[in-house]
Every structure is written in C-alpha cells, then in structure tokens.
Amino acid sequence: MSTNTSDRQALQSRLQYLKDAAHLLHAQSPTAAAVLGAQYDKLLVDRNLDLEASQKEWDSHRRDICGACGNLLIPGRSCQVSQESHSSKSSKAPKSKRRTGDVEKAMVYTCSRCDAKTVQPLQRPPKLLGRQAGISKSQNQTNSNPRATAISSDDTSTAPKSANASSKKRAKARKQGGLQALLDKSKSDTSKSRQGEFGLDLMDFMKGT
C-alpha cells in the first residue's frame, strides 16, 4: 500500500517537474520546451493516467500541450484559437427540417509548430426537465388557441348565471303561489260573508219544501 502511494507521489513529482521546466524554457527555447512537453504527454499515456483523468481534466491538458509535438499551446504566441461550427449526424436531413441545435460549435487550437489541430466541442446548456417542458408546451398550446380559452371562460361564467336564473324562477313561483293562496282565501271569505247577509242556506230551502 505504501509502495503504491510513494510511486504515485514520485510520478506526480516527475510530471510536475516536466511541466514546469517546459514553461520555463518555452520563451528561450521552444524546441526544448516541446521535447519536455512530449515526454510529459508520453508519461501520462504510459501510466494510463489519461484513462484515469476526467474528461474536464483531459480537455484542460490538451488545451495546454499539443498532442502531436508536445509544444506548449499559448494563445496568440504558439497557437491560434478559433471557433468553428460542425453539423451533427442529422445534417443529412433537408435544410428546411434542420433545427438550430443540429449545429455543434467547437473551439479549435491550431499549433504554430506542427499545425496540428486540437478540437474541443463547446458544451450545450442542459435541457429542461420533462415536466417543465410539458408545462411550457401546455402553456404554448393555450396561448396559440385563444378561442378555446374564450369558450372555457364563457362556460365558467355561464354556470353561476344559470344558477341565479333558476333560483329567481323558484322565488317567482313561490311568490305567485302565495298570492294565489291569498286570493283563494279572500274569495272564500267573501262567499261566506254573502251567505251570512241573506241568512239562508240550502237547508233552509229544504225545510220550506
């Protein structure tokens, strides 16, 4: 365990020495710096450190040292940096059906010593979650169909109107029923009072016969 740890520490020290020496010599002797850079790169590959490194770490290393000749990549001095656009696999589709997202952008580092190019795609922003995308799609459909929105709002507003109308009808019927009852009672009272004025009823006529 301790042997592996010490070996790894020695390897890291060796790599750091080669990298620092390459940077120190680059201004005075770019060729010597490139040789040290190539040794640094070869040591990484021989020890499989390139496989252990994360994609972010390896991209950073490739932006620093040319993988072809070991030259230190310093923008504006020992390399040229440009941005290029590359069509994705769906480029075979007709232009009318292509989307903007089908074009991938990449940073290109061109070594001034050997003209080798290091291409690194630019990361796209993360996509929205399915739920958020569904909500956005639903909102877009609602906004694109104002007639459906108007009908829905009309149906909602019609419901309380119909309820108010039926309650008014019931109140009117109840009122009319009360008035009719009062009218019938009034007629009954009037009929009884008229019979009382004459003082005669059907039994009186029967007695007379």
Secondary structure, DSSP 8 states (H G I E B T S, - for coil): -HHHHHHHHHHHHHHHHHHHHHHHHHTT-HHHHHHHHHHHHHHHHHTTHHHHS-HHHHHHHHHHB-TTT--B--BTTTEEEEEEEEE-GGGGS-GGG--GGGEEEEEEEEETTT--EEEEE--------HHHHHHHHHHHHHHH-HHHHHHHHHHHHHHHHHHHHHHHHHHHHHHHHHHHHHHHHHHHHHHHHHHHHHT--HHHHHHH-
